[in-house]
Amino acid sequence: MNTVRKINDQLAIAGQIIPDQFSKISEDGYKSVLNLRSPDEKEQLDNEKDKLEFLGLHYINLPVKLEEINHKGTLQVLQTIDKLPKPTLIHCDNSIRSSVIAFLYIATKQGISFEKALELIKNLGLLS
């Protein structure tokens, strides 16, 4: 089971969530789940979308690869987060991508340029 880490009142991050966590995610008040995993990744859950939507959660799968995190490639993801009902849980396989995306989202909302936020993330060792 992956730990759900609350970042602020709007965002939380996790690695791959498992079916035993789905009800708890809903009970904890999350309104949406953003999955950053590609369908071809190992241990991708079947029917994750259907199961979470059955519980009343909004669900979107926007695959993101760490090596493709750049201004242009990430803009759609950040815009999607902006539109999702909050609080939103962002997950991937091991919390690295979800951490990076959450950090970029928060930083840009606070007026930090995307480039500066990306530099800070690299200094933290989350991206090379």
N, C-alpha and C positions, 0 to 999 in steps of 0.2 A: 504494500500500500504506500502511495506517495503522500507526503505531507503537503497540505495546502497552506501556503504562506501568504497571509494577508499583508499587502503592501500599504494600502490606505483604504478609505471607505469605498473606493470605486474599483480597485483592482486587487487580485490575488494571483499567485502563480503556483504551478505544480509541474511535476513530471507527469508521466502517463498515469492518469486516474484509472481506477478499476471499478467494475460494476458495484462492488460493495460500498463504494464511496458515493455513488450517484444520488441516493436518497439524502444522505447527509449534506451534500452540496446544495441540494434544493432546500432542505430544512434550515441550512445556515443562511438562507436568504439570497443566494446568488440568483441572478436573473438570466445570465447568459454564460456560455462557455465558448471560448475560441481555441480551437485545436490547431496548432502550428505544424503538426506532423504530416508527412506525405503518405499517401495510401500504400506506397511500396516499402515503407519502413518496417523492420521486424517488430513483432509483438504489437502491431496496430490492432485495436479492438474492433471486432465486427459489430455492427449495429449501434455503435456509440451514439450516433446522431439520433436514431429512433428512440433509444432508451432515455436519453436526456430530454428530448422533446416531449416524450410521454409524461415526464415529470413536470412539464410546463416551462422548461428552460429554452431559451433561444440558443441555437447551436450553429456555429460556422466553422468550417475547416478551410483555412488558408495556409497551405504548405509554405514553410519558410526554411531555407537552408542557411546555416551560419555564414557560409562563404558568399552568399548573395545578399547579405544585409548591407544595403547602401541606401542613399537617399531616395533614388527612384524606385528601387525594388521594395522598399519598406513603406512608402507613402500610402499605398492601398491598405496595408495592414493597420496603420495608425488611423486612417480615416474610418476604417471599419470599427475599430475600438471606440472611436468617438460616437458612432451611431448606435452601438449596442446598448441595451438596457443594463444599467448598473445595479449592483456590483457585478463585475465580470471576472470569471476565472479564465486565465490564459494558461494553457498547458502544452507541453511538448513531451519528449521522451525522458529528459533528465533535468529539467528546469533551467538549462542554460539559455536556450532560445527564448523561453517565456520571460526569463529575467531581463535579457537584453531588450526585448520588445517593450516590456513594461517600463524599463528605465528610459528608453527613447521616448515613449509616449509621455511620461511624466515630465521629463526634461523639456521637451518641446512645448508642452502646455505651460511651463513656467518661463517660457521665453528664451530658453537656451537653444542656440542654433543646433540643427541636426548634426552638423560636422563637429561641433564642440562636444556634444553629447556622445557621439561615436568615439571621439578621442578619449573621453573619460572612461568609457566602457573598455576600450583597449588598454588603458592604464590599469584598470582593475583586473586585467587578465582574462576577461570573458570572451574576447575576440582577439585574433592575431592580425 
